[in-house]
Amino acid sequence: MEKTLKQGTDFFKPRRFLLLLRRDFSNGYRSVLIAMAAVSGFIILFSALSALQGRNDEFYTAIFAQLLFIGGYIVSSLAFKELHQPGRSYFYCTLPGSLVEKFSSKLLVTSLGYALGTLIFCTIVGAASEGINRLIFGRGHYFFNPLDMNILLMIAVYLVTQSVFLTGSVYFRKVAFLKTTLIVNGAAIAFGLIIALIFYLIFREHIHPGGLEPWIESIFNERGYTGQIEAELGNFVSPFLSLIKILFWYVLAPVCWLISYFRLSETEV
């Protein structure tokens, strides 16, 4: 009985979790600093070239999106890389810490940690870059606004979608990013085919060698451009869109976390 209670209290200890978190954040920090320096130089250079051409667009928003999604997915797919390396897997599995602590640490570092780090990085580099542009050319781009609603929406989308690549990092021993990307693309194609099949089953009586266009034209000619057609289509599509939103925002990430956790428990055993 005492042993069971001790195991229950051992599944999460704040101090032990913070030590794991510090380890995961500092792991490979030299490579991270080199990458940050290289990306900073790239941003400043191309921002200057763009400002020289007189552009005044959302330059830093596009840069932030690329760093957040592409960079974040790659980082997430490498989260459990040492778990698949023969020389380091035993060391990682024997680290002091429960499965909950190890998984939570990796999740926090690659999701919220990476997103906030990228946000701070783009804010600082963007401000420095614009200072140089205005000092040399007298003009530049819009300043990067870390509190813009589009930026916050990107972060929310990233926090959901990166869970897929975190799952891939647990499952795949090599090139986890590429394999996960292929699976995601395959799933998207399969989903598109399912939607096309549903569309065909619903409207198959209107499909003939002439296609759907004559039937659509007849509907417009019959009812006119009064908005009735749009309303009917909206009533038809709305339940599917609501279901997709629920699955994306509330189901996708938790399911991926559970799959990753149980897969991690099998690997450590």
matplotlib code that plots the C-alpha trace (Angstrom):
import matplotlib.pyplot as plt

x = [0.0, 2.8, 4.6, 1.5, 1.1, 4.7, 4.4, 1.3, 3.2, 6.2, 4.4, 4.9, 7.3, 7.8, 11.5, 12.3, 10.1, 11.9, 15.2, 14.0, 12.6, 16.0, 17.7, 15.4, 15.6, 19.4, 19.9, 21.9, 21.9, 25.1, 23.4, 20.4, 22.5, 24.3, 21.0, 19.5, 22.5, 22.3, 18.5, 19.0, 21.5, 19.1, 16.2, 18.2, 19.7, 16.5, 14.6, 17.1, 16.9, 13.1, 13.1, 15.5, 12.9, 10.4, 8.1, 6.1, 4.3, 3.9, 7.5, 8.0, 4.6, 5.6, 9.0, 7.4, 4.9, 7.8, 9.9, 6.9, 5.5, 8.4, 10.9, 8.5, 7.5, 11.1, 11.9, 8.9, 9.8, 13.3, 11.9, 12.5, 15.4, 17.7, 15.1, 15.9, 19.7, 21.3, 24.0, 21.7, 18.3, 19.3, 20.6, 17.4, 15.2, 17.0, 16.9, 15.2, 11.6, 8.3, 6.8, 4.4, 7.3, 9.4, 6.6, 5.2, 8.7, 9.2, 5.6, 6.1, 9.5, 8.3, 4.9, 4.5, 8.2, 9.1, 6.2, 7.1, 10.7, 10.0, 7.7, 10.3, 13.0, 11.1, 10.1, 13.7, 15.2, 12.4, 12.9, 16.7, 16.2, 13.7, 16.0, 18.8, 16.4, 15.1, 18.6, 20.0, 17.1, 14.7, 11.9, 11.1, 8.4, 5.6, 6.9, 6.2, 3.3, 3.5, 0.0, -1.7, -4.7, -3.3, -0.1, -2.0, -4.1, -1.0, 0.3, -3.0, -2.9, 0.7, 0.0, -2.6, -0.8, 2.6, 1.2, 1.1, 4.8, 5.5, 3.7, 5.9, 9.0, 8.0, 7.1, 9.7, 13.4, 14.7, 13.6, 10.5, 9.7, 9.5, 7.6, 5.1, 4.6, 3.9, 1.3, -0.3, -0.5, -1.9, -4.5, -5.4, -5.8, -7.9, -10.1, -10.5, -11.5, -14.1, -15.6, -15.7, -17.4, -20.0, -20.6, -21.0, -23.5, -25.6, -25.5, -25.0, -28.3, -27.3, -23.9, -23.9, -21.5, -22.2, -21.1, -22.7, -22.5, -25.8, -27.6, -26.1, -26.9, -30.5, -30.8, -29.5, -31.9, -34.8, -34.2, -32.2, -29.3, -31.2, -29.0, -31.3, -28.9, -26.0, -28.3, -29.3, -25.6, -24.7, -27.3, -26.0, -22.3, -22.5, -22.8, -19.7, -17.7, -18.7, -17.7, -14.3, -13.7, -14.5, -12.3, -9.4, -9.5, -10.6, -9.8, -6.7, -4.1, -5.3, -5.6, -2.0, -0.8, -2.4, -1.0, 2.5, 2.4, 1.3, 3.9, 6.6, 5.6, 5.9, 9.4, 10.7, 9.5]
y = [0.0, 2.4, 1.6, 2.4, 5.7, 6.6, 5.8, 8.0, 11.0, 10.3, 10.8, 14.6, 16.6, 20.3, 20.4, 17.4, 18.7, 22.0, 20.3, 18.3, 21.5, 23.3, 20.4, 20.4, 24.2, 24.2, 21.1, 22.1, 25.8, 26.5, 25.3, 27.4, 30.5, 30.0, 29.4, 32.6, 34.6, 33.3, 34.0, 37.4, 38.3, 36.9, 39.0, 42.2, 41.7, 40.9, 43.6, 46.2, 45.0, 45.1, 48.6, 49.7, 48.8, 50.9, 48.2, 48.7, 45.4, 43.0, 41.7, 40.5, 38.8, 36.6, 35.9, 35.0, 32.6, 30.7, 30.5, 29.5, 26.8, 25.4, 25.8, 24.7, 21.6, 20.6, 21.2, 19.2, 16.3, 16.2, 16.4, 12.7, 12.2, 10.9, 8.3, 6.5, 6.8, 3.6, 5.5, 8.0, 6.2, 4.3, 7.5, 9.4, 6.6, 6.4, 10.2, 11.0, 11.8, 10.2, 9.7, 12.6, 14.9, 13.9, 14.2, 17.5, 19.0, 18.2, 19.4, 22.7, 23.3, 22.6, 24.2, 27.3, 27.6, 27.7, 29.9, 32.5, 32.3, 33.0, 35.8, 37.5, 36.9, 38.4, 41.4, 42.2, 41.5, 43.3, 46.4, 46.4, 45.8, 48.7, 50.9, 50.2, 50.7, 54.0, 55.2, 54.3, 54.6, 56.8, 54.2, 50.7, 48.2, 48.1, 47.3, 43.8, 43.8, 40.7, 41.4, 41.5, 39.2, 37.5, 36.7, 35.4, 33.2, 31.8, 30.9, 29.2, 27.2, 26.2, 25.0, 22.6, 21.4, 20.9, 18.1, 16.0, 16.4, 15.7, 12.4, 11.7, 12.3, 9.6, 7.1, 7.5, 6.7, 8.6, 11.6, 12.0, 15.4, 14.1, 11.0, 12.9, 15.4, 12.6, 11.1, 14.5, 15.0, 11.5, 12.2, 15.5, 13.8, 11.0, 13.6, 15.4, 12.2, 11.5, 15.0, 14.5, 11.1, 12.7, 15.5, 12.9, 10.8, 13.9, 15.5, 12.4, 12.8, 16.2, 15.0, 14.1, 14.5, 18.3, 18.5, 20.4, 23.8, 23.5, 22.5, 25.3, 27.8, 26.6, 27.1, 30.7, 31.3, 29.9, 31.6, 34.6, 36.2, 36.9, 35.3, 32.3, 29.9, 31.1, 30.7, 27.1, 26.2, 27.7, 25.6, 22.6, 23.2, 24.8, 21.5, 20.1, 23.2, 23.3, 19.6, 20.3, 23.3, 21.2, 18.4, 20.8, 23.0, 20.6, 17.0, 16.9, 18.0, 16.0, 12.8, 13.3, 13.9, 10.7, 8.7, 10.2, 9.5, 5.9, 5.3, 6.8, 4.5, 1.5, 2.7, 3.2, -0.2]
z = [0.0, 0.9, -2.4, -4.4, -2.7, -3.3, -7.0, -7.2, -5.7, -7.9, -11.2, -11.1, -8.9, -9.7, -9.0, -11.0, -13.9, -13.8, -14.1, -17.1, -18.6, -18.1, -19.8, -22.8, -23.2, -23.0, -25.2, -28.2, -27.3, -29.3, -32.5, -31.7, -31.1, -34.4, -36.2, -34.7, -35.8, -39.3, -39.5, -38.0, -40.8, -43.4, -42.1, -41.9, -45.4, -47.2, -45.2, -46.4, -50.0, -49.8, -48.3, -51.0, -53.6, -51.8, -50.5, -47.3, -46.8, -44.0, -44.4, -40.8, -40.6, -43.5, -41.9, -38.6, -40.2, -41.9, -38.8, -36.7, -38.9, -40.9, -38.1, -35.4, -37.2, -37.7, -34.1, -33.0, -35.2, -33.5, -30.0, -29.2, -31.5, -28.7, -27.8, -31.1, -30.9, -29.5, -27.6, -26.0, -25.6, -22.5, -20.9, -21.7, -20.4, -17.1, -16.5, -13.2, -14.1, -14.8, -18.3, -17.6, -16.7, -19.7, -22.2, -20.7, -20.9, -24.5, -25.3, -23.5, -25.2, -28.7, -28.5, -26.3, -25.7, -29.3, -30.2, -27.6, -28.5, -32.1, -31.2, -29.1, -31.7, -34.5, -32.4, -31.5, -34.9, -36.6, -34.5, -35.1, -38.8, -39.1, -37.2, -39.8, -42.7, -41.5, -40.6, -44.0, -46.5, -44.5, -45.1, -44.3, -43.6, -41.1, -37.6, -36.4, -33.9, -31.7, -30.4, -33.8, -34.0, -37.1, -35.3, -32.3, -34.6, -36.2, -32.8, -31.9, -35.1, -34.5, -31.0, -32.4, -35.5, -34.0, -32.0, -35.2, -35.7, -32.0, -32.4, -35.5, -33.4, -31.1, -33.8, -36.4, -35.9, -38.9, -41.0, -38.8, -40.4, -43.9, -42.9, -40.9, -43.7, -46.2, -43.8, -43.3, -47.1, -47.6, -45.0, -46.7, -50.0, -48.5, -46.8, -50.1, -51.9, -49.1, -49.6, -53.3, -52.9, -50.6, -53.1, -55.9, -53.9, -53.2, -56.6, -58.8, -60.5, -61.8, -63.1, -66.8, -69.8, -69.7, -66.1, -63.2, -65.0, -66.9, -63.7, -61.7, -64.5, -64.5, -60.7, -61.1, -64.0, -62.0, -58.7, -59.7, -57.9, -54.7, -52.2, -51.7, -53.2, -51.0, -47.9, -48.9, -49.6, -46.2, -44.4, -46.1, -45.5, -42.0, -40.0, -41.8, -41.1, -37.5, -37.1, -38.7, -36.4, -33.3, -34.4, -35.2, -32.2, -29.5, -30.6, -32.8, -30.3, -27.2, -29.4, -30.7, -27.1, -25.9, -28.8, -28.2, -24.5, -24.8, -27.6, -25.4, -22.5, -24.9, -26.0, -22.5, -21.5]

ax = plt.figure().add_subplot(projection="3d")
ax.plot(x, y, z, "-o")
ax.set_aspect("equal")
plt.show()
